[in-house]
Amino acid sequence: MSEHNLPPHVLAEIVSPLRDSRLMGVGELAQLATSADLAVAADAMLALQHLAEDDSRSVAAAAAAALGRTAVRVSPDRVDFGQVPPGTPKLAADVLVNGPPLAVATAAVTASGPGLRAGLTGNRLRIEWQPQTDWLDGSVTVRGAAGWAEVRVTGQVIAVGATLRAALEEQLEAEAGLTGYPASRVTVLAPPARRRAGTTVLIGGLTALVLLGGAGAAVALTGGLPRDRTPAAQLAAPTDPAPRSAPAPRALTTVVPPATGVDRVPLALRAASMSRPAVVGTIRVGNEPEGVAVSPDGRTVYVANQASRVLSIVDASSRRVTPVTLRNTPRFVTTSRDGRLVFVSMYENDKSGSGVAVVDARTRKVVRYLATGVQPYTLAVGPDDRLWVPIHGEGRVEIYETGGRQRADARVTVPPNPHAAAFSGSLRRAFTANHESNAVAVIDMRTDRLLRSVPVSRSPHSVAVSPDGRTVLVAGYEADTADLIDASTLRRTGPFKVGKDPQSVAFAGDGRHAYVVNEGSGSVSVLDARTGAVTSTVRVGRSPRTVAVSPDGRLAYVSNGDDDTLSVLRVAE
């Protein structure tokens, strides 16, 4: 801890053996952390981080609360560009970044998602989307000395015919005269299907103004409509807590329906999951496939094949498979949030060769290897855009920057032996399934500190968090059960009986259902994510290992270790 910039009396308080003195020091540090003097603020933040690990629970809790109050914040934390026609030029939105001067001055911005870019000027975060794929479900992370915050960004490209466009304009005019709707919504106007040469396209300079005001946000999107048909910007200032009902608009999928707040279900996750999925295809991959991951744009599936030292890269549309040879046995796989990098955990049966291969998704070549602890398991990239690697053989999680640093930025000791990691971005929590401890570890992602462990069914092997970040699903491998945990209260429900040797879990895109891969039964149990009840059981290949759901929520992929295949399941309508 630096002592150069903190007042002497504060230093005396925070090193005092008296708990009450240290509590007083926490209060002083909380104020100093908001100072315009960045050196003082940085030292105050560092001191608070140390006190968050104080032996006194009350001091540690007060310091953690102070860190939370001085953290960087974004408003709103959701931007939905809505549904736009093919060929739409760049769209933009402004988000406010709040927090003490240190939070804004040291913040760096990372954008993850096809066609997504972002930059920070002062406390204004400009988010731009150049539509490149049929849908967008990405994020922008603001990260600095005062922690990090994330904006979820969604959008969808659809074809709009002339008749539908006319109906859309008519509906927009009708809505302009309605009252009682909250103004917090996103309106996207379709440009003309054809343009004359030299015509100015207004949508190219489209800007969405996002204003802080309670739960509301204002977004004004300007399209290439005739000048006399361009609606005014809609400002978010909901004053009526119980708005009266308005006539239901006609069913036009090109209009984002009025909502009560900007925190809506992303368009890309609106596919309605089914209680009874069906196998719709089988893809032959390498020898003994284990880990599976789907790229953020849903176009590519990555499969780690244990018996052939090969990463299979599968084109999801054509189902053509391209092998990439690795230097050691691949076990599990994940991708960066922008899809540009693929991370593969590796180790041999004698635990030698432990590490992570980093593959360039475009060139399909290994760009580097990370030397990790012994036996890296089901790795994952978190909402903080860092790579979390459970080190099974050493009882810890190693955390790496995805940008290329060779050494771990943080190490978190957890109960033995961590198998997998999953995240609640809204709660800033990470969860690990710890196989030999019959527990799920809960980690504060702001401080990389273990908060507590939650007892679960025997031999937890895999963990997943629902899309809304509120529910944790755990597979109990030796108990043949699954457990649900409230991500906020950490209250556990279950166990729920599934198949034999449940090895991998995942949630449906809409969060209504969950999937449990039963290695010993050759099946996938489909659960009601709210009640835990099994709604159906789907037969797949022999010795299924891992399941991954496509970002649009329509397909799931299950690796079959003894069949050398990938089962493709239609899980949503």
Secondary structure per residue as TSV (DSSP state, phi and psi in degrees):
chain	resnum	aa	ss	phi	psi
A	1	M	-	360.0	132.2
A	2	S	-	-74.3	141.7
A	3	E	-	-116.4	6.7
A	4	H	S	-75.7	-32.2
A	5	N	S	-112.6	-2.7
A	6	L	S	-93.2	142.8
A	7	P	-	-59.5	145.8
A	8	P	H	-57.5	-39.3
A	9	H	H	-67.8	-30.1
A	10	V	H	-70.6	-42.4
A	11	L	H	-59.3	-40.4
A	12	A	H	-64.4	-37.9
A	13	E	H	-67.7	-43.6
A	14	I	H	-78.4	-14.9
A	15	V	T	-103.1	3.0
A	16	S	-	-65.8	144.4
A	17	P	S	-74.0	-9.6
A	18	L	S	-87.2	127.5
A	19	R	H	-59.3	-43.3
A	20	D	H	-63.6	-33.9
A	21	S	H	-67.8	-41.3
A	22	R	H	-66.8	-36.4
A	23	L	H	-62.4	-40.1
A	24	M	H	-64.3	-37.8
A	25	G	H	-64.4	-35.7
A	26	V	H	-60.4	-42.8
A	27	G	H	-61.5	-41.0
A	28	E	H	-65.8	-43.0
A	29	L	H	-63.8	-37.2
A	30	A	H	-60.3	-36.5
A	31	Q	H	-74.2	-40.6
A	32	L	H	-65.2	-29.3
A	33	A	T	-66.0	-18.0
A	34	T	T	-98.2	9.0
A	35	S	-	-68.0	149.6
A	36	A	S	-74.2	-16.1
A	37	D	-	-79.3	103.5
A	38	L	H	-64.7	-31.1
A	39	A	H	-67.4	-42.3
A	40	V	H	-64.6	-45.3
A	41	A	H	-61.1	-40.9
A	42	A	H	-64.5	-42.8
A	43	D	H	-66.4	-36.6
A	44	A	H	-65.3	-42.2
A	45	M	H	-62.7	-41.6
A	46	L	H	-63.4	-41.7
A	47	A	H	-64.7	-39.1
A	48	L	H	-63.7	-38.4
A	49	Q	H	-63.4	-37.9
A	50	H	H	-67.8	-41.9
A	51	L	H	-69.6	-21.9
A	52	A	T	-66.2	-12.0
A	53	E	T	-111.1	19.2
A	54	D	-	-63.1	151.6
A	55	D	S	-65.4	-28.3
A	56	S	S	-80.4	124.5
A	57	R	H	-62.3	-38.5
A	58	S	H	-67.6	-38.3
A	59	V	H	-67.8	-45.1
A	60	A	H	-61.6	-41.5
A	61	A	H	-67.0	-40.7
A	62	A	H	-65.0	-40.1
A	63	A	H	-66.8	-42.3
A	64	A	H	-63.1	-39.4
A	65	A	H	-65.6	-38.2
A	66	A	H	-65.6	-39.3
A	67	L	H	-62.3	-38.9
A	68	G	H	-63.9	-38.4
A	69	R	H	-71.9	-25.0
A	70	T	T	-100.8	8.6
A	71	A	S	-75.9	158.8
A	72	V	-	-68.9	143.5
A	73	R	E	-136.0	152.2
A	74	V	E	-123.4	146.6
A	75	S	E	-143.4	119.3
A	76	P	-	-80.3	174.6
A	77	D	S	-100.2	11.8
A	78	R	E	-137.3	135.3
A	79	V	E	-130.0	122.2
A	80	D	E	-116.8	110.6
A	81	F	E	-76.1	-6.3
A	82	G	E	76.5	-158.4
A	83	Q	E	-104.2	125.7
A	84	V	E	-128.3	154.4
A	85	P	-	-79.0	160.6
A	86	P	T	-57.6	144.4
A	87	G	T	85.8	2.9
A	88	T	-	-63.2	129.6
A	89	P	-	-69.6	-172.2
A	90	K	-	-60.9	136.0
A	91	L	E	-108.8	155.0
A	92	A	E	-142.6	153.8
A	93	A	E	-147.0	146.5
A	94	D	E	-109.5	132.9
A	95	V	E	-123.9	141.2
A	96	L	E	-84.7	134.0
A	97	V	E	-107.7	118.2
A	98	N	E	-114.4	160.1
A	99	G	S	143.5	177.9
A	100	P	-	-65.3	164.0
A	101	P	H	-51.9	-37.3
A	102	L	H	-62.8	-37.2
A	103	A	H	-62.4	-41.8
A	104	V	H	-81.2	-39.8
A	105	A	H	-66.3	-32.2
A	106	T	T	-101.5	4.8
A	107	A	-	-73.8	139.1
A	108	A	E	-118.5	151.6
A	109	V	E	-117.7	134.4
A	110	T	E	-126.8	128.2
A	111	A	E	-109.0	132.4
A	112	S	E	-129.2	116.3
A	113	G	S	149.2	145.0
A	114	P	T	-61.4	123.5
A	115	G	T	77.4	10.6
A	116	L	E	-99.2	131.9
A	117	R	E	-134.6	155.4
A	118	A	E	-155.4	151.4
A	119	G	E	-150.9	152.5
A	120	L	E	-115.0	125.1
A	121	T	E	-125.0	111.3
A	122	G	T	63.6	-124.8
A	123	N	T	-107.5	18.8
A	124	R	E	-106.1	120.3
A	125	L	E	-99.0	114.1
A	126	R	E	-93.6	121.3
A	127	I	E	-110.8	127.0
A	128	E	E	-124.0	140.1
A	129	W	E	-128.2	120.7
A	130	Q	-	-101.6	101.2
A	131	P	-	-54.1	121.7
A	132	Q	-	-122.2	-26.6
A	133	T	S	-125.5	175.4
A	134	D	S	-66.6	-21.2
A	135	W	E	-151.5	161.2
A	136	L	E	-129.8	126.9
A	137	D	E	-140.1	81.7
A	138	G	E	-123.0	-165.5
A	139	S	E	-154.8	157.4
A	140	V	E	-124.2	125.0
A	141	T	E	-109.7	129.8
A	142	V	E	-107.4	120.0
A	143	R	E	-137.8	135.7
A	144	G	E	-161.1	-157.8
A	145	A	T	-65.6	-21.4
A	146	A	T	-103.1	31.7
A	147	G	E	92.6	-156.3
A	148	W	E	-145.8	160.2
A	149	A	E	-146.4	154.9
A	150	E	E	-128.6	140.6
A	151	V	E	-111.1	122.3
A	152	R	E	-83.6	130.5
A	153	V	E	-123.1	126.1
A	154	T	E	-132.1	160.9
A	155	G	E	-178.4	168.6
A	156	Q	E	-150.8	140.2
A	157	V	E	-104.3	124.4
A	158	I	-	-135.5	157.8
A	159	A	-	-80.6	134.5
A	160	V	-	-123.2	115.8
A	161	G	-	-79.5	168.3
A	162	A	H	-62.9	-40.7
A	163	T	H	-64.7	-43.4
A	164	L	H	-66.7	-35.3
A	165	R	H	-62.9	-43.8
A	166	A	H	-61.8	-41.4
A	167	A	H	-64.9	-36.9
A	168	L	H	-61.9	-46.6
A	169	E	H	-60.1	-41.7
A	170	E	H	-63.0	-41.2
A	171	Q	H	-67.0	-40.2
A	172	L	H	-61.0	-39.8
A	173	E	H	-64.1	-41.2
A	174	A	H	-64.7	-40.3
A	175	E	H	-67.0	-29.6
A	176	A	H	-60.7	-26.4
A	177	G	T	-93.1	-4.0
A	178	L	-	-82.0	147.8
A	179	T	-	-122.0	163.8
A	180	G	S	97.9	-14.4
A	181	Y	S	-81.6	141.2
A	182	P	-	-62.5	146.4
A	183	A	S	-84.0	-3.2
A	184	S	-	-77.0	93.8
A	185	R	E	-161.3	170.2
A	186	V	E	-115.2	127.9
A	187	T	-	-115.4	126.8
A	188	V	-	-118.2	125.8
A	189	L	-	-104.2	134.6
A	190	A	-	-79.1	133.7
A	191	P	-	-74.3	163.7
A	192	P	-	-57.6	149.4
A	193	A	S	-64.0	-33.9
A	194	R	S	-132.0	148.7
A	195	R	-	-128.5	143.8
A	196	R	-	-77.5	154.0
A	197	A	T	-60.3	136.6
A	198	G	T	86.6	-5.1
A	199	T	-	-70.7	135.9
A	200	T	-	-79.0	128.0
A	201	V	-	-99.0	107.1
A	202	L	G	-66.2	-29.9
A	203	I	G	-67.5	-18.5
A	204	G	G	-61.9	-29.3
A	205	G	G	-102.5	24.4
A	206	L	-	-58.6	137.7
A	207	T	-	-136.1	136.8
A	208	A	E	-111.2	118.9
A	209	L	E	-91.3	120.6
A	210	V	-	-108.7	115.2
A	211	L	-	-108.3	138.0
A	212	L	-	-77.0	129.9
A	213	G	B	-173.9	90.4
A	214	G	T	62.6	-131.1
A	215	A	T	-92.9	2.3
A	216	G	B	-93.5	164.3
A	217	A	-	-147.7	144.4
A	218	A	E	-110.9	130.2
A	219	V	E	-132.6	119.5
A	220	A	-	-111.8	116.4
A	221	L	-	-113.4	124.1
A	222	T	-	-102.8	128.9
A	223	G	-	-116.1	-179.9
A	224	G	S	-86.8	48.0
A	225	L	-	-84.9	162.2
A	226	P	-	-54.5	148.5
A	227	R	G	-59.0	-35.4
A	228	D	G	-80.1	-0.3
A	229	R	G	-112.6	4.1
A	230	T	-	-80.0	118.1
A	231	P	-	-73.6	157.2
A	232	A	-	-74.1	158.4
A	233	A	-	-62.9	144.3
A	234	Q	-	-104.3	124.2
A	235	L	-	-98.3	140.4
A	236	A	-	-92.3	105.1
A	237	A	-	-148.2	58.9
A	238	P	-	-62.7	121.7
A	239	T	-	-111.2	-20.5
A	240	D	-	-96.5	110.3
A	241	P	S	-66.6	-17.6
A	242	A	S	-133.0	75.6
A	243	P	-	-62.2	143.9
A	244	R	-	-74.5	157.6
A	245	S	-	-70.6	148.0
A	246	A	-	-119.4	160.4
A	247	P	-	-57.1	139.9
A	248	A	-	-69.2	128.5
A	249	P	-	-70.5	162.2
A	250	R	-	-66.8	154.5
A	251	A	-	-75.5	94.2
A	252	L	-	-121.5	114.2
A	253	T	T	-71.0	-7.9
A	254	T	T	-85.9	-1.9
A	255	V	S	-113.7	128.6
A	256	V	-	-71.1	121.5
A	257	P	-	-65.4	152.7
A	258	P	-	-55.6	141.4
A	259	A	-	-130.5	165.4
A	260	T	S	-87.9	-4.3
A	261	G	S	-175.6	167.6
A	262	V	S	-75.0	-16.1
A	263	D	-	-79.2	78.2
A	264	R	-	-111.9	165.6
A	265	V	-	-66.9	127.0
A	266	P	-	-57.2	144.4
A	267	L	G	-57.0	-38.4
A	268	A	G	-68.3	-13.3
A	269	L	G	-109.7	18.6
A	270	R	-	-90.5	-0.6
A	271	A	S	-62.5	127.9
A	272	A	-	-78.2	114.8
A	273	S	E	-69.0	150.3
A	274	M	E	-102.8	147.2
A	275	S	E	-75.4	-19.6
A	276	R	E	-129.9	83.0
A	277	P	E	-65.7	167.3
A	278	A	E	-136.4	144.0
A	279	V	E	-75.4	124.7
A	280	V	E	-115.7	1.4
A	281	G	E	180.0	163.4
A	282	T	E	-135.8	133.1
A	283	I	E	-120.4	127.7
A	284	R	E	-83.5	129.4
A	285	V	-	-120.9	-140.3
A	286	G	S	-87.6	-167.6
A	287	N	S	-82.8	124.6
A	288	E	S	55.8	68.9
A	289	P	E	-67.7	140.0
A	290	E	E	-122.8	-87.9
A	291	G	E	-73.0	145.5
A	292	V	E	-134.8	141.5
A	293	A	E	-145.6	151.0
A	294	V	E	-114.5	137.6
A	295	S	-	-64.3	156.0
A	296	P	T	-58.4	-26.7
A	297	D	T	-90.8	-0.4
A	298	G	S	76.3	2.5
A	299	R	S	-88.2	-16.0
A	300	T	E	-134.2	140.1
A	301	V	E	-117.5	134.0
A	302	Y	E	-111.9	133.8
A	303	V	E	-130.8	125.7
A	304	A	E	-91.0	120.3
A	305	N	E	-105.5	113.7
A	306	Q	T	-70.4	-37.4
A	307	A	T	-87.6	-2.5
A	308	S	T	-126.5	1.4
A	309	R	T	54.8	38.1
A	310	V	E	-127.3	136.3
A	311	L	E	-96.6	116.8
A	312	S	E	-86.6	129.7
A	313	I	E	-109.9	114.6
A	314	V	E	-108.6	124.3
A	315	D	E	-73.4	116.0
A	316	A	T	-64.9	-25.8
A	317	S	T	-83.9	-54.4
A	318	S	T	-86.3	-17.3
A	319	R	-	64.2	22.8
A	320	R	-	-77.6	137.9
A	321	V	E	-112.0	129.9
A	322	T	E	-117.4	124.9
A	323	P	E	-88.9	143.2
A	324	V	E	-124.6	119.1
A	325	T	E	-81.1	134.0
A	326	L	-	-111.7	163.4
A	327	R	S	-79.8	-20.1
A	328	N	S	-134.2	174.5
A	329	T	-	-68.6	118.3
A	330	P	E	-77.4	143.7
A	331	R	E	-118.4	-57.2
A	332	F	E	-135.8	163.5
A	333	V	E	-145.8	148.0
A	334	T	E	-152.1	173.2
A	335	T	E	-125.1	160.1
A	336	S	-	-68.4	164.1
A	337	R	T	-68.2	-24.5
A	338	D	T	-93.5	-1.4
A	339	G	S	78.9	3.0
A	340	R	S	-80.3	-25.2
A	341	L	E	-122.7	148.9
A	342	V	E	-121.7	132.4
A	343	F	E	-114.9	129.0
A	344	V	E	-125.9	120.5
A	345	S	E	-79.0	144.5
A	346	M	E	-141.0	144.4
A	347	Y	-	-169.8	155.1
A	348	E	-	-88.5	171.1
A	349	N	T	-62.4	-27.5
A	350	D	T	-90.3	11.2
A	351	K	S	76.7	-0.9
A	352	S	T	-73.5	166.9
A	353	G	T	69.4	20.7
A	354	S	-	-67.7	132.2
A	355	G	E	171.4	-174.3
A	356	V	E	-128.5	126.6
A	357	A	E	-87.2	135.1
A	358	V	E	-110.1	117.3
A	359	V	E	-112.7	133.9
A	360	D	E	-75.4	120.2
A	361	A	T	-67.0	-27.7
A	362	R	T	-79.8	-49.3
A	363	T	T	-85.5	-16.8
A	364	R	T	60.2	39.4
A	365	K	E	-126.1	149.0
A	366	V	E	-71.8	126.1
A	367	V	E	-99.4	-23.0
A	368	R	E	-171.8	167.8
A	369	Y	E	-123.0	138.4
A	370	L	E	-101.0	131.5
A	371	A	-	-87.8	114.2
A	372	T	-	-111.5	-175.4
A	373	G	S	-69.9	-177.7
A	374	V	S	-74.6	127.8
A	375	Q	S	68.4	64.1
A	376	P	B	-67.3	133.7
A	377	Y	-	-109.6	-135.7
A	378	T	B	-74.6	90.8
A	379	L	-	-76.1	159.9
A	380	A	E	-156.4	149.4
A	381	V	E	-98.9	125.4
A	382	G	-	-86.5	174.4
A	383	P	T	-65.3	-14.6
A	384	D	T	-85.3	7.3
A	385	D	S	62.9	29.4
A	386	R	E	-112.8	152.4
A	387	L	E	-91.4	119.0
A	388	W	E	-100.9	121.8
A	389	V	E	-119.7	106.6
A	390	P	E	-68.3	126.8
A	391	I	E	-101.0	94.7
A	392	H	G	-57.6	-43.5
A	393	G	G	-76.7	-8.7
A	394	E	G	-130.1	7.0
A	395	G	T	62.7	45.2
A	396	R	E	-155.0	167.7
A	397	V	E	-115.7	128.8
A	398	E	E	-102.0	137.8
A	399	I	E	-120.1	127.2
A	400	Y	E	-122.7	146.8
A	401	E	E	-69.9	135.8
A	402	T	T	-76.3	-11.4
A	403	G	T	-73.3	-14.4
A	404	G	S	138.2	-2.5
A	405	R	-	-67.5	139.4
A	406	Q	S	-83.7	-21.9
A	407	R	S	-108.0	152.5
A	408	A	-	-67.1	137.7
A	409	D	S	-81.4	-25.1
A	410	A	E	-152.8	154.1
A	411	R	E	-133.2	129.8
A	412	V	E	-119.7	120.7
A	413	T	E	-77.7	129.6
A	414	V	-	-129.5	168.7
A	415	P	S	-61.8	151.8
A	416	P	S	-68.8	146.9
A	417	N	-	-119.9	126.2
A	418	P	E	-67.2	132.5
A	419	H	E	-106.4	-33.9
A	420	A	E	-156.0	161.5
A	421	A	E	-134.0	144.1
A	422	A	E	-146.8	164.6
A	423	F	E	-136.2	145.5
A	424	S	E	-111.1	101.9
A	425	G	T	-64.5	-37.1
A	426	S	T	-67.7	-31.0
A	427	L	T	-97.8	-4.7
A	428	R	T	56.9	44.8
A	429	R	E	-126.5	143.0
A	430	A	E	-112.8	149.2
A	431	F	E	-128.3	134.7
A	432	T	E	-122.7	139.2
A	433	A	E	-89.6	121.2
A	434	N	E	-110.5	101.6
A	435	H	T	-58.6	-47.9
A	436	E	T	-85.2	-4.7
A	437	S	T	-107.5	-5.0
A	438	N	T	53.0	44.8
A	439	A	E	-150.6	154.9
A	440	V	E	-109.6	123.3
A	441	A	E	-84.7	141.3
A	442	V	E	-113.9	121.7
A	443	I	E	-117.6	132.5
A	444	D	E	-77.7	115.6
A	445	M	T	-74.6	-14.2
A	446	R	T	-77.0	-33.1
A	447	T	T	-116.0	-4.1
A	448	D	T	53.8	46.4
A	449	R	E	-124.1	135.2
A	450	L	E	-68.6	123.2
A	451	L	E	-87.2	-50.8
A	452	R	E	-171.3	175.8
A	453	S	E	-121.6	144.6
A	454	V	E	-111.7	119.8
A	455	P	E	-64.4	137.0
A	456	V	-	-137.1	-174.3
A	457	S	S	-64.4	163.1
A	458	R	S	-60.5	133.3
A	459	S	S	59.4	61.5
A	460	P	E	-62.3	125.9
A	461	H	E	-111.4	-26.9
A	462	S	E	-148.0	154.6
A	463	V	E	-143.4	144.4
A	464	A	E	-143.3	153.5
A	465	V	E	-119.6	137.9
A	466	S	-	-63.5	157.8
A	467	P	T	-56.9	-30.2
A	468	D	T	-85.3	-0.1
A	469	G	S	76.3	11.9
A	470	R	-	-101.2	-19.4
A	471	T	E	-129.7	137.6
A	472	V	E	-112.0	134.3
A	473	L	E	-114.3	134.3
A	474	V	E	-130.4	138.1
A	475	A	E	-99.5	125.6
A	476	G	E	-95.3	98.1
A	477	Y	T	-60.3	-47.7
A	478	E	T	-85.9	-13.9
A	479	A	T	-93.4	-10.8
A	480	D	T	57.6	40.8
A	481	T	E	-140.3	170.7
A	482	A	E	-130.2	148.7
A	483	D	E	-121.8	150.8
A	484	L	E	-113.6	140.6
A	485	I	E	-128.7	133.2
A	486	D	E	-72.2	118.3
A	487	A	T	-65.4	-22.0
A	488	S	T	-90.2	-55.1
A	489	T	T	-85.2	-17.0
A	490	L	-	65.1	24.0
A	491	R	-	-80.6	132.0
A	492	R	E	-99.7	140.6
A	493	T	E	-124.0	153.3
A	494	G	E	115.8	-167.1
A	495	P	E	-78.4	157.6
A	496	F	E	-115.3	126.5
A	497	K	E	-69.6	129.9
A	498	V	-	-126.1	-148.7
A	499	G	S	-84.2	-167.9
A	500	K	S	-86.6	134.0
A	501	D	S	57.1	61.5
A	502	P	E	-66.2	123.4
A	503	Q	E	-111.4	-31.1
A	504	S	E	-142.0	146.9
A	505	V	E	-134.5	155.6
A	506	A	E	-159.6	158.0
A	507	F	E	-102.3	152.1
A	508	A	-	-66.2	160.1
A	509	G	T	-60.7	-33.6
A	510	D	T	-91.6	-1.5
A	511	G	S	78.7	0.7
A	512	R	S	-80.1	-27.4
A	513	H	E	-128.7	165.0
A	514	A	E	-138.0	159.0
A	515	Y	E	-125.6	133.3
A	516	V	E	-123.0	120.0
A	517	V	E	-87.0	121.7
A	518	N	E	-103.5	100.9
A	519	E	T	-62.4	-41.9
A	520	G	T	-76.7	-16.7
A	521	S	T	-105.7	-6.6
A	522	G	T	62.3	40.2
A	523	S	E	-147.6	169.7
A	524	V	E	-122.6	122.1
A	525	S	E	-87.1	131.6
A	526	V	E	-102.4	124.4
A	527	L	E	-111.4	146.5
A	528	D	E	-72.3	116.6
A	529	A	T	-67.7	-17.5
A	530	R	T	-87.1	-43.2
A	531	T	T	-101.3	-19.8
A	532	G	-	83.6	-2.2
A	533	A	-	-69.8	140.7
A	534	V	E	-78.5	121.2
A	535	T	E	-92.6	-24.1
A	536	S	E	-169.4	166.4
A	537	T	E	-129.7	127.2
A	538	V	E	-111.1	126.0
A	539	R	E	-76.8	132.8
A	540	V	-	-124.3	-147.9
A	541	G	S	-82.7	-170.7
A	542	R	S	-82.2	135.6
A	543	S	S	54.1	59.2
A	544	P	E	-66.8	142.6
A	545	R	E	-114.9	-53.1
A	546	T	E	-138.3	148.3
A	547	V	E	-123.2	141.7
A	548	A	E	-137.5	136.9
A	549	V	E	-104.1	136.3
A	550	S	-	-64.5	150.0
A	551	P	T	-58.7	-29.1
A	552	D	T	-82.2	-2.0
A	553	G	S	78.2	7.6
A	554	R	S	-91.9	-29.2
A	555	L	E	-127.1	152.6
A	556	A	E	-129.3	147.5
A	557	Y	E	-121.0	129.8
A	558	V	E	-122.7	126.0
A	559	S	E	-84.3	135.3
A	560	N	E	-112.3	102.1
A	561	G	T	-62.0	-35.9
A	562	D	T	-89.5	-12.2
A	563	D	T	-103.1	-10.0
A	564	D	T	58.4	38.1
A	565	T	E	-134.4	168.7
A	566	L	E	-121.2	121.4
A	567	S	E	-87.3	133.1
A	568	V	E	-104.3	121.2
A	569	L	E	-112.0	134.0
A	570	R	E	-87.4	114.3
A	571	V	E	-112.2	-3.6
A	572	A	E	-145.7	156.4
A	573	E	-	-95.0	360.0
